[in-house]
């Protein structure tokens, strides 16, 4: 986290191929400001201050203090409210405690595929950020590039500068000075 906030270089977060959310991926690439966080917090902000997600990469994570029904309701609320209209891609972080959890034959992956998989945008699973042992965080707000083929979420540093665009190779960014 400190490196992401202080280095001035883009951070590349690689998919954990063992993470269950990898199974919910939808192929593609997307670029936009990284927004989001805990699924419950994002869903509760609908109608009371959730900014437009149009043009954004939405990051979502949740801990297993809630059931699959609540995950489904929160995602459904985001969809039906129109909050996800214009979102360019979705990055799925940690969902600890859901690994072996089922409800009426459904798993977390089933719910994610049914809800976010139907949005027609790239979905990258397995980002090792969010709740769990040794919780990790990522800055929200910087430009991000989601690439399911590479299995990466590249996040510009939180420090604002013209050379922080993760779409540009370092050599080209240095030429901007």
N, C-alpha and C positions, 0 to 999 in steps of 0.2 A: 504494500500500500504506500509506504513512504517513497519508494522509487517512482510509483505512478504519479504521486503528487509533486515531487521535487526535482526529478531528473531532467525534464524537458525533452525526453525522448518517448516515442510511442511505445506502449507495452503490448506484447503479443501474448494473449491468453489462448492456450491450446486446449482443445477438447480432450477430456479424459475418456478414452475409448471404452472403459469399463463402467462408466456412469450410465444409469438406466435411461436418462433422458435422451441419450444418443439415438435410441430407437424411435423417438418422436420427430427426428429431423425431417425437414423439407429442403431439398437441394436449392442452392442459389447463392447469390451475393447481394449485399445491400450496404449502403452507406447512409449514415445519419447521426444526429446527436444521440448519445447514449442516455436513456432515461429509464426510470422504473425502480425496482427494488423488491421488497417483500410483496408477494401477491396480495395478501390481505390489506396491507397499507395502501397499495395502488388502487385496489377495488373500492376501499372505503372513501377514497378521495373523489370518486365520481360524483359530480354534482356539487361538490363543495371545495373546489380549488384544483382539481386535476387539470394541468395545462393540456393543450392540444398535443397529441402524439403524432400528428401528421408529419411525415418526413423523418421520423425518429426510428432508432433501433431500441426496442423495448426489452429490458433485462428483467427477468422474473425468477424468483426463488421463494421457497416456503419451507417451513419446518413441520414435522409431523405432530404438531399439537392440534391439528385440524384433520378432519376426515376427507375422503375423496368427494363426498357430497358437497362439502364447503369449497373445495378446490373448483369443482364443476360450477357451483353457483357464482363464485367470484369471477371466473373466466366468462361465464354467460353474462354476468352483469356488465363486464367491460365490453363485450361484443354487442349486446342489445342496446346499451346506452349510446353506442356510436363512438365510444372512446378510442377504439382501435382503428377507426376509419383513417386511412392514409399512412398507417404505420408501415415502415419499409422492411422490417425484419424483426425477429424475436430471438433473443439469446436466453437459454435456460440454464440457470445456475444450479446450486445444490437443492435437493429435496430430501434431506435426511429423514430416515424413519419410514419412507414409503417403499423401500426396496422389496419387501416381501408382503406388503399390505394389499389386500383385495377387499372389495365391497361389491357384493352381488355379482361376482365374476369379473368386475372391472379392476384394472390396475391404474396407477398414475399415468403410465404411458398411454393406455387406452383413452383416458380423459384428455390428455394433452393432444394426442392425435385428432381426436374428435373435435376439440375446440380450436386450438391454434393451428392445427394442420389444415383446417378448412378455410383459413384466411387467405390463402393464395400468396403468401410471402415466405421468404426463406426462414427456416427455423434451425438454429444451431443448438444442439444439446451438449451436455457434459462440461459446461464451463464450471471450474472448481472455485466458485465464489458464492458466498452466502452463509447461512446458518450451518452449524455442525461443529465438530471438534476443530479447534483452531480456526475460528471463523475468519474468512477472508473477505475483503471488500474491494470495490472498484469505484473510481470516481464517476459520478453521474454528471452529464452536461457536455463533456468533450465529444468531438467527432469520433465516430467508430466505424470500422469496416468489418462486416460479418461475411465470412467465406466458408461455406459448408464443405466445399471440395478440399480446401486446405485444412479444415477443422480449426479455424482460428477466429478470434475476435480481437482485432487490433484497435487499441484505444489510444487516442492522442493524449498527451499529458494534460493534467488539469491546469498547468501554467499556460496562459494565453500568449501565443506568439505565432507569427506567420509561418514559421518552419515546423509547426507541430502537426501538420496535416498527414495522417497515417497513409494516405493514398499515394504519397510521393516517396520514392526511394531516397535514402539519406543523401546521396550525391546530388540529386536534384534540389532537395531542400537547402543544402548548403549553398547552392548556386543562387538562391533567392536573396541572399544577404547583400 
